[in-house]
Structure formats: structure tokens, C-alpha cells
Amino acid sequence: MPSKTLWSVLASILLCAVAGSPASRAEPTEQADPLGSWREGPAKQSIVDFVSSVVDPESDGFVPPKDRIATFDNDGCLWSEQPLYFQALFAFDRIRALAPEHPEWRVTEPYKSVLEGDTEHVMQAGKQQVLEMLIAAHAGVTGEEFDQIVRDWLEVARHPSTGKAFTEMVFQPMLELIDYLHSNEFRVFIVSGGGIDFLRVFSQDVYDIPPERVVGSSIGARFEMREGIPVVIKTPELAFVDDKEGKPVGIHQHIGRRPIFAAGNSDGDLQMLQYTTILRGPGDTTPRLGVLIHHTDADREWAYDRDSHVGRLDAALDEAPERGWVVVDMRDDWSRVYPAADP
């Protein structure tokens, strides 16, 4: 099993912002209830009550549309993340694809372990070695080339456990929640530890979130003319890690407004929920809501939290009752997990 610190490594190294080939976004369910895949209960009611108050001009909790900012984590919040972050699976496949051009990788770690499918040994190589490996795989490639590489990958790649296309493993209840917020004049952003360009390619088609509303980790880039064509080239420098303390910084730098709604699923989202929901004194009366997706469904998805090597939920789970955050029990609160019929 990979190290328990896997995301602390991957959030810093899987920054090559690879592009994704989106599957078709699920069509909204034709029913009166906009949250039709959410079972009736405290979690759903808390969300509905919050939105109803925010949009009602007669309510003490009314918030003008310009201030209705919602942020969502991606991995484990909008789509699955087990047994390994999907961007990591792409990156490892990319190493394998480039291996014929680099025969030295067959005997050099951690490339050797990637080529042999030994993920545990890869992660034991250490953050710096893995970082150097992934930068070597992606540096010097244009944004457009990344787009096509990953679009092609997502058309053929399948999840190792479910056999589904990765963009089929988005959560139907969260798609409904995004639509619900959009219909109530919220501006919805993705704020993810994953690569910003990776998400920006498929965010519009899969989540109905345009690329300019995606905040993520990144490496350096430079402008260049190649044979008379202007391109942006990815460079091997770490630019920004949008995880943990980095998420409020990313929100500040990219969005410029403090959210009133934030959803995540792990300790990597703790600071984003704190930044969103903790009042700043007596004069701060704006309604605020934090949501944590708790993975409790081993039959339809996965069950994990405090001891998971991916998406660990520990400190944030402990803080949730104190902050009044809504903890969504995937098994009990969702009647359906994926857009297609659940197994």
C-alpha cells in the first residue's frame, strides 16, 4: 500500500496540469427535486435551508448574487480518488509511454518501479525523486500537446477496480448540487490540490464549471514562438501548491472574494473550510456553510477516513461539530453515487 503521506507528495508533484478528455456530463434528472439523488435527512435539509435563506431578499441571511461564491475540492469530493488519485494514474501511464525514449529508466528509480507497476516502491523513493521523475516526463511540452495527450488517455483509460472511464466516476449528487447552486445565482469554483490545467480541460463539460473558475496547483510556464506559432511551454519549476494552507491563498489570488460555501472531503480541505466559515467578528453576519463528504460506502464506492493513504479525513472530521459543518454520509445520504446506475 502506498505511503500514508501520498497526497502530501502528489499535491506537490502532480502539477504538470495535464489536460483531460471529458466524458459527457450527466443530464439533469427530470424531477421537481433538484437534489434528487440526495436522501431526505439533516444533510440535505441543511443545504436547502442555507440556500433558501441566502437567496430570499426578505431573509436576514440574504446574500447578493455577487457574493454568492462556492468552492469545491475535486478529488474525493466531486469524483472518486481511490486507490490512487486519478492524476497520479495518468502520470504513471505517461512515464510508461515515454519509456522507449529513455532506456535508462529501466534501471533508475523511481522510474524502474513505475515501469514494473510497483506503486508502493515508487512512493517510498521520496518526494524529491518522484518530483524530478514527473517533471522529466512533462517539461518542455506545450499546453495544447498536454490537452491532446490526456484527451486521448481518458478515451481509453479505465479505472483499475470499476472498469469505468474516469469521468464516469463523478458523483451524481454533487453534479446536482452544483446545478442547484448555479440555478440560485452562485458562482461555483473548483479549488483542488491537483493540476490546474488538468482540471480546466474537462471542468466545463463534466461539471459545468468553466476553466477560469478552476484553482489548482501549477508548475512554471514560459511563452515561446515555435516555427512562428505562439505557444506556452511548461517549465520544470514548482509554482504553487493548492493544498491545505495553499487553498485559502489560491482563493485569495484567483477569486478575490471569500466564499460563503465550501465543500471538501479530507484534511487537505480543512483550511479552505475554516477560511470560508469562521466569522471575522461581530460585524460579520454573512451566512456560511461548510460541507464534508465522508466516504462510508464500501459497496458502491469506498469506505475510508482517518487512516487512509489517500484523502485522509481526521482533523477536519474532529473539527466539523464545533464549526457546524455538514458531514455528508455517502452511504446514508446519497441514493445514487455515480451518474450511471450503481452496481
C-alpha positions as CSV (number, residue, x, y, z in Angstrom):
1,M,0.0,0.0,0.0
2,P,1.3,3.5,-0.8
3,S,2.6,5.7,2.0
4,K,0.0,7.5,4.1
5,T,1.6,10.7,3.1
6,L,0.9,10.1,-0.5
7,W,-1.2,13.2,-1.2
8,S,1.3,15.5,0.6
9,V,3.7,14.2,-2.1
10,L,1.3,14.1,-5.0
11,A,-0.1,17.5,-4.3
12,S,3.3,18.9,-4.7
13,I,4.4,16.9,-7.7
14,L,1.4,16.2,-9.9
15,L,1.4,19.8,-11.0
16,C,2.1,19.3,-14.7
17,A,-1.5,20.3,-15.3
18,V,-2.3,17.6,-17.8
19,A,-5.5,18.0,-19.8
20,G,-8.4,15.7,-19.7
21,S,-10.8,14.4,-22.3
22,P,-14.2,14.9,-20.8
23,A,-17.0,12.4,-21.0
24,S,-20.4,13.8,-21.5
25,R,-21.8,15.4,-18.4
26,A,-24.8,13.7,-16.9
27,E,-28.2,15.2,-17.9
28,P,-30.1,16.7,-15.0
29,T,-32.7,14.4,-13.6
30,E,-36.2,15.3,-14.8
31,Q,-37.9,15.7,-11.4
32,A,-39.2,18.5,-9.2
33,D,-36.4,18.0,-6.6
34,P,-33.2,19.5,-7.8
35,L,-31.3,17.3,-5.4
36,G,-33.0,14.0,-6.4
37,S,-30.0,11.8,-5.6
38,W,-29.9,13.1,-2.0
39,R,-31.9,11.2,0.6
40,E,-34.1,13.2,2.9
41,G,-32.3,14.0,6.1
42,P,-30.3,16.6,8.0
43,A,-27.5,16.9,5.4
44,K,-29.8,17.7,2.5
45,Q,-32.1,19.9,4.6
46,S,-29.1,21.9,5.9
47,I,-28.0,22.7,2.3
48,V,-31.5,23.6,1.2
49,D,-32.2,25.8,4.2
50,F,-28.9,27.6,3.7
51,V,-29.5,28.3,0.0
52,S,-33.1,29.2,0.6
53,S,-32.1,31.8,3.2
54,V,-29.3,33.2,1.1
55,V,-31.5,33.9,-1.9
56,D,-34.5,35.2,-0.1
57,P,-34.5,39.1,-0.2
58,E,-36.8,39.1,2.9
59,S,-34.4,36.9,4.9
60,D,-31.9,38.2,7.4
61,G,-29.5,35.8,5.7
62,F,-29.9,37.3,2.2
63,V,-26.6,37.5,0.2
64,P,-26.4,39.4,-3.0
65,P,-25.5,37.3,-6.1
66,K,-22.1,39.0,-6.5
67,D,-21.1,37.5,-3.1
68,R,-22.5,34.0,-3.6
69,I,-19.2,32.2,-4.1
70,A,-19.0,28.4,-3.6
71,T,-15.8,26.4,-3.8
72,F,-15.4,22.6,-4.2
73,D,-12.5,20.3,-3.9
74,N,-12.2,17.8,-6.7
75,D,-10.5,14.5,-5.7
76,G,-12.9,12.6,-3.3
77,C,-15.4,15.5,-3.4
78,L,-16.6,15.7,-7.0
79,W,-15.2,12.3,-8.2
80,S,-13.6,9.2,-6.6
81,E,-9.9,9.1,-5.6
82,Q,-9.2,5.5,-4.7
83,P,-7.0,3.5,-4.9
84,L,-4.8,6.4,-6.1
85,Y,-5.5,9.9,-7.3
86,F,-6.6,9.8,-11.0
87,Q,-4.0,12.3,-12.0
88,A,-1.3,10.1,-10.5
89,L,-2.5,7.1,-12.6
90,F,-2.3,9.3,-15.7
91,A,1.2,10.5,-14.7
92,F,2.4,6.9,-14.3
93,D,0.9,5.9,-17.6
94,R,2.7,8.9,-19.2
95,I,6.1,7.6,-17.8
96,R,5.4,4.2,-19.4
97,A,4.5,5.8,-22.7
98,L,7.8,7.8,-22.7
99,A,9.9,4.8,-21.5
100,P,11.1,3.8,-25.0
101,E,12.7,7.2,-25.4
102,H,14.5,6.7,-22.1
103,P,16.1,3.3,-21.8
104,E,18.0,4.4,-18.7
105,W,14.6,4.5,-16.8
106,R,14.6,0.7,-16.8
107,V,17.4,0.7,-14.2
108,T,16.8,4.1,-12.5
109,E,14.5,4.6,-9.5
110,P,11.7,5.6,-9.2
111,Y,11.2,5.1,-13.0
112,K,12.0,1.5,-12.7
113,S,9.3,0.8,-10.1
114,V,6.7,2.8,-12.2
115,L,7.5,0.6,-15.2
116,E,7.2,-2.5,-13.1
117,G,3.9,-1.4,-11.6
118,D,5.3,-1.2,-8.0
119,T,3.4,1.9,-6.8
120,E,4.4,1.3,-3.1
121,H,8.1,1.4,-4.0
122,V,7.6,4.5,-6.1
123,M,6.2,6.4,-3.2
124,Q,9.0,5.2,-0.9
125,A,11.5,6.8,-3.2
126,G,10.9,10.1,-1.6
127,K,9.3,13.4,-2.6
128,Q,12.3,14.9,-4.4
129,Q,12.9,11.9,-6.6
130,V,9.3,11.5,-7.6
131,L,9.1,15.2,-8.3
132,E,12.1,15.0,-10.6
133,M,10.6,12.0,-12.3
134,L,7.4,13.7,-13.1
135,I,9.0,16.9,-14.2
136,A,11.2,14.9,-16.5
137,A,8.1,13.4,-18.1
138,H,6.3,16.7,-18.7
139,A,8.8,19.5,-19.1
140,G,9.1,21.2,-22.5
141,V,5.6,20.2,-23.6
142,T,3.1,22.8,-24.8
143,G,-0.3,23.2,-23.2
144,E,-2.0,22.1,-26.4
145,E,0.1,19.0,-26.5
146,F,-0.9,18.2,-22.9
147,D,-4.5,18.7,-23.8
148,Q,-4.4,16.1,-26.6
149,I,-2.3,13.6,-24.7
150,V,-4.7,13.4,-21.8
151,R,-7.8,13.6,-24.0
152,D,-6.5,10.5,-25.8
153,W,-5.7,8.9,-22.5
154,L,-9.1,9.4,-21.0
155,E,-10.8,7.9,-24.0
156,V,-9.1,4.6,-23.4
157,A,-8.1,4.6,-19.7
158,R,-10.3,2.7,-17.3
159,H,-10.3,2.6,-13.5
160,P,-8.4,-0.5,-12.3
161,S,-11.3,-1.6,-9.9
162,T,-14.5,-0.5,-11.5
163,G,-13.6,-0.6,-15.2
164,K,-15.3,2.8,-15.7
165,A,-13.9,5.7,-17.6
166,F,-12.6,8.1,-15.0
167,T,-15.0,10.9,-16.0
168,E,-17.8,8.4,-15.3
169,M,-16.8,8.3,-11.7
170,V,-18.0,11.7,-10.8
171,F,-20.6,11.9,-8.1
172,Q,-24.2,12.4,-9.3
173,P,-25.3,14.1,-6.0
174,M,-22.5,16.6,-6.4
175,L,-23.4,17.4,-10.0
176,E,-26.9,18.1,-8.8
177,L,-25.6,20.3,-6.0
178,I,-23.5,22.3,-8.5
179,D,-26.6,22.7,-10.7
180,Y,-28.7,23.7,-7.7
181,L,-26.2,26.4,-6.7
182,H,-25.9,27.7,-10.3
183,S,-29.7,28.0,-10.5
184,N,-29.6,30.1,-7.4
185,E,-27.0,32.5,-8.8
186,F,-23.9,31.1,-7.1
187,R,-20.6,31.3,-8.9
188,V,-19.0,27.9,-8.4
189,F,-15.3,27.3,-8.4
190,I,-13.1,24.2,-8.1
191,V,-10.3,24.6,-5.7
192,S,-8.1,21.5,-5.9
193,G,-4.7,20.2,-5.0
194,G,-4.5,18.6,-8.4
195,G,-3.1,20.3,-11.5
196,I,-4.9,23.4,-12.6
197,D,-4.6,22.7,-16.4
198,F,-5.6,19.0,-15.8
199,L,-8.9,20.2,-14.4
200,R,-9.5,23.1,-16.7
201,V,-9.8,20.9,-19.8
202,F,-12.8,18.8,-18.6
203,S,-14.3,21.0,-15.9
204,Q,-16.7,22.7,-18.3
205,D,-18.1,19.5,-19.9
206,V,-18.1,17.4,-16.8
207,Y,-19.1,19.9,-14.0
208,D,-20.4,22.9,-16.0
209,I,-17.6,24.9,-14.4
210,P,-15.7,27.0,-16.9
211,P,-11.8,26.8,-16.9
212,E,-11.5,30.3,-15.5
213,R,-13.2,29.1,-12.3
214,V,-10.7,26.4,-11.6
215,V,-7.9,27.0,-9.0
216,G,-5.2,24.3,-8.7
217,S,-1.5,23.5,-8.3
218,S,0.9,24.5,-11.0
219,I,4.4,24.4,-12.3
220,G,6.2,27.2,-14.2
221,A,5.5,28.2,-17.8
222,R,7.0,30.4,-20.4
223,F,5.9,32.0,-23.7
224,E,7.8,30.9,-26.9
225,M,7.5,31.2,-30.6
226,R,7.8,27.7,-32.2
227,E,8.1,27.9,-36.0
228,G,6.1,31.1,-36.0
229,I,3.4,29.7,-33.7
230,P,3.0,31.3,-30.2
231,V,2.8,28.7,-27.5
232,V,3.1,28.3,-23.7
233,I,5.7,25.8,-22.6
234,K,5.6,24.1,-19.2
235,T,8.8,24.5,-17.3
236,P,10.4,22.4,-14.5
237,E,9.8,24.8,-11.6
238,L,7.3,24.4,-8.8
239,A,5.0,27.4,-8.9
240,F,2.1,26.8,-6.5
241,V,0.7,24.0,-4.4
242,D,-3.0,24.5,-3.9
243,D,-3.5,22.2,-0.9
244,K,-4.1,22.7,2.8
245,E,-2.8,26.3,3.7
246,G,-2.4,26.9,0.0
247,K,-6.2,26.7,-0.7
248,P,-7.1,30.0,1.0
249,V,-4.1,31.6,-0.7
250,G,-5.3,30.3,-4.1
251,I,-8.8,31.5,-3.4
252,H,-7.5,35.0,-2.5
253,Q,-5.2,35.2,-5.5
254,H,-7.5,33.7,-8.2
255,I,-11.0,34.5,-7.0
256,G,-10.6,37.6,-4.9
257,R,-13.7,37.0,-2.8
258,R,-14.2,34.9,0.3
259,P,-16.6,32.0,-0.3
260,I,-19.8,31.6,1.7
261,F,-20.0,27.9,0.8
262,A,-17.2,25.3,0.7
263,A,-17.2,21.5,0.2
264,G,-14.3,19.1,0.6
265,N,-13.6,15.6,1.9
266,S,-10.2,15.5,3.5
267,D,-7.8,17.3,5.8
268,G,-6.4,18.9,2.7
269,D,-9.6,20.9,2.7
270,L,-9.5,21.9,6.4
271,Q,-8.1,25.4,5.9
272,M,-10.5,26.2,3.0
273,L,-13.4,25.3,5.2
274,Q,-12.0,27.4,8.1
275,Y,-11.4,30.3,5.7
276,T,-14.9,30.1,4.4
277,T,-16.9,29.6,7.6
278,I,-15.2,31.2,10.6
279,L,-16.7,34.6,11.3
280,R,-14.3,37.5,11.5
281,G,-16.0,39.3,14.3
282,P,-19.4,40.8,15.4
283,G,-19.7,42.7,12.1
284,D,-19.5,39.5,10.0
285,T,-23.1,38.2,9.8
286,T,-23.0,36.6,6.4
287,P,-24.4,33.0,6.4
288,R,-21.7,30.5,5.7
289,L,-21.7,26.7,5.2
290,G,-19.0,24.1,5.2
291,V,-19.6,20.5,3.8
292,L,-17.5,17.4,4.2
293,I,-18.1,14.3,2.1
294,H,-17.5,11.3,4.3
295,H,-16.7,8.1,2.3
296,T,-18.7,5.5,4.1
297,D,-19.9,3.3,1.3
298,A,-17.7,0.3,0.7
299,D,-20.4,-1.3,-1.5
300,R,-20.9,1.5,-4.1
301,E,-17.6,3.3,-3.7
302,W,-15.1,3.1,-0.8
303,A,-15.1,3.5,2.9
304,Y,-12.2,5.3,4.4
305,D,-11.3,8.3,6.6
306,R,-8.7,8.7,9.4
307,D,-6.1,6.0,8.3
308,S,-6.4,6.3,4.6
309,H,-3.3,6.8,2.4
310,V,-5.5,8.8,0.0
311,G,-7.9,11.5,1.1
312,R,-7.3,11.2,4.8
313,L,-10.1,12.7,6.9
314,D,-9.1,13.1,10.5
315,A,-8.6,16.7,11.9
316,A,-11.4,18.1,9.7
317,L,-13.8,15.4,10.9
318,D,-13.0,16.2,14.5
319,E,-13.5,20.0,13.9
320,A,-16.8,19.6,12.0
321,P,-19.1,19.5,15.0
322,E,-17.5,22.6,16.6
323,R,-17.8,24.6,13.3
324,G,-21.2,23.4,12.4
325,W,-20.0,21.8,9.1
326,V,-22.4,19.4,7.4
327,V,-20.9,15.9,7.3
328,V,-22.4,14.0,4.4
329,D,-22.6,10.2,4.9
330,M,-22.2,8.9,1.4
331,R,-23.9,5.6,2.3
332,D,-26.9,7.1,4.1
333,D,-27.3,10.5,2.5
334,W,-26.9,9.5,-1.2
335,S,-29.4,7.3,-3.1
336,R,-27.0,7.1,-6.0
337,V,-23.3,7.7,-6.3
338,Y,-22.4,7.8,-10.0
339,P,-24.4,9.1,-13.0
340,A,-24.8,5.6,-14.4
341,A,-26.7,3.0,-12.4
342,D,-24.8,1.9,-9.3
343,P,-23.8,-1.7,-9.1
